[in-house]
Amino acid sequence: MKKRKKEKYCWWAAPVIALSLVVLAVAGLFVYQQIGAYGRYRDMRAKVESQTYYSGIYVDGISMAGATLEQALEHWAQNVEPTYAGRTVTVDLNGSQYTLTAAMRRSSASPARARIWRWSAPSWMRRKSGRA
């Protein structure tokens, strides 16, 4: 019986190595894309969770970009609200007319409405004192 001569290289080694390199390249590309997507997500989340208004928000012609909610409310109370204090708005809803005034806005803040506000508003918009 003749002894078989051992081959130096296995015939399947080259295809397996090539396939492994392709799989590693695809996995690396996927990880690279996921890292980029996560970075964009973190940037977007930081902007959304900001405690200030975005650029492009104007109240009475004044930019609120970078202003906090307290600053915007202060601006509203000092500059905008006195201008519109005496005005009325009439709303026609399904044939019924409702007249609203600035004085009604203050008196209509019921505890139930305050509870709805505290439940539905994002945490950064809620007042710390518990009032709506």
C-alpha positions as CSV (number, residue, x, y, z in Angstrom):
1,M,0.0,0.0,0.0
2,K,1.3,3.4,-0.9
3,K,1.4,6.1,1.6
4,R,-0.4,9.2,0.6
5,K,1.6,12.3,0.4
6,K,0.4,15.0,2.8
7,E,-0.7,18.2,1.0
8,K,0.8,21.4,2.2
9,Y,-2.4,23.4,2.2
10,C,-6.0,22.5,2.7
11,W,-8.2,23.3,-0.3
12,W,-10.9,24.8,1.8
13,A,-8.7,27.2,3.8
14,A,-8.7,30.1,1.2
15,P,-12.5,30.2,0.8
16,V,-13.1,30.1,4.5
17,I,-10.6,32.9,5.2
18,A,-12.1,35.0,2.4
19,L,-15.7,34.4,3.7
20,S,-14.5,35.3,7.2
21,L,-13.0,38.5,6.0
22,V,-16.2,39.5,4.2
23,V,-18.3,38.7,7.3
24,L,-15.9,40.8,9.5
25,A,-16.0,43.7,7.0
26,V,-19.8,43.7,6.9
27,A,-20.0,43.5,10.7
28,G,-17.5,46.4,11.0
29,L,-19.5,48.5,8.6
30,F,-22.7,47.8,10.6
31,V,-21.0,48.7,13.9
32,Y,-19.6,51.9,12.3
33,Q,-23.1,52.9,11.1
34,Q,-24.6,52.2,14.5
35,I,-22.0,54.3,16.3
36,G,-22.8,57.2,14.0
37,A,-26.5,56.8,14.4
38,Y,-26.1,56.8,18.2
39,G,-24.0,59.9,18.1
40,R,-26.8,61.7,16.0
41,Y,-29.4,60.4,18.5
42,R,-27.5,61.8,21.5
43,D,-27.1,65.2,19.8
44,M,-30.8,65.3,19.0
45,R,-31.8,64.2,22.5
46,A,-29.6,66.9,24.0
47,K,-31.4,69.5,21.9
48,V,-34.8,68.2,22.7
49,E,-34.2,67.9,26.4
50,S,-32.8,71.5,26.6
51,Q,-34.5,73.7,29.1
52,T,-34.5,76.6,26.7
53,Y,-36.5,77.6,23.6
54,Y,-35.1,76.7,20.1
55,S,-34.0,79.3,17.6
56,G,-36.8,80.6,15.5
57,I,-39.3,81.0,18.3
58,Y,-40.6,84.6,18.6
59,V,-43.0,86.2,21.0
60,D,-44.2,89.7,20.1
61,G,-41.3,90.0,17.6
62,I,-38.7,89.1,20.2
63,S,-36.6,86.0,19.8
64,M,-37.0,83.5,22.6
65,A,-33.9,81.5,21.4
66,G,-32.0,80.4,24.5
67,A,-34.6,81.7,26.9
68,T,-35.9,79.6,29.8
69,L,-39.6,79.0,30.4
70,E,-39.4,81.5,33.4
71,Q,-37.8,84.2,31.2
72,A,-40.5,83.7,28.5
73,L,-43.3,83.9,31.1
74,E,-41.7,87.0,32.5
75,H,-41.5,88.6,29.1
76,W,-45.1,87.6,28.4
77,A,-46.4,89.1,31.7
78,Q,-44.5,92.4,31.3
79,N,-44.8,93.1,27.6
80,V,-47.5,91.0,25.9
81,E,-50.3,90.4,28.4
82,P,-50.9,94.1,29.2
83,T,-51.3,94.9,25.5
84,Y,-54.1,92.3,25.0
85,A,-55.7,92.6,28.5
86,G,-58.9,94.3,27.2
87,R,-59.4,92.3,24.1
88,T,-62.1,89.6,23.6
89,V,-62.1,86.6,21.3
90,T,-65.3,85.0,20.0
91,V,-65.1,81.4,18.9
92,D,-67.8,79.7,16.8
93,L,-67.8,76.0,17.5
94,N,-70.5,73.9,15.9
95,G,-73.0,76.7,15.8
96,S,-72.3,77.8,19.4
97,Q,-70.5,81.0,20.1
98,Y,-68.1,81.5,23.0
99,T,-66.6,84.8,24.1
100,L,-63.3,84.7,25.9
101,T,-61.5,87.5,27.6
102,A,-58.2,87.8,29.3
103,A,-59.9,88.1,32.7
104,M,-61.6,84.7,32.1
105,R,-58.2,83.0,31.6
106,R,-57.1,83.7,35.1
107,S,-60.4,82.7,36.7
108,S,-60.9,79.5,34.7
109,A,-57.9,77.7,36.2
110,S,-59.7,74.9,38.0
111,P,-57.9,72.2,40.1
112,A,-59.0,69.5,37.5
113,R,-57.4,71.5,34.7
114,A,-54.3,71.8,36.8
115,R,-54.2,68.1,37.4
116,I,-54.5,67.5,33.6
117,W,-51.7,69.9,32.9
118,R,-49.4,68.3,35.5
119,W,-50.2,64.9,34.0
120,S,-49.8,65.7,30.4
121,A,-47.0,68.3,30.3
122,P,-43.4,67.2,30.0
123,S,-41.5,67.3,33.3
124,W,-39.4,70.3,32.4
125,M,-42.5,72.4,31.7
126,R,-44.2,71.6,35.0
127,R,-44.0,74.2,37.8
128,K,-42.2,73.1,40.9
129,S,-44.8,74.7,43.3
130,G,-47.6,72.2,42.2
131,R,-49.7,74.9,40.7
132,A,-50.7,74.7,37.0
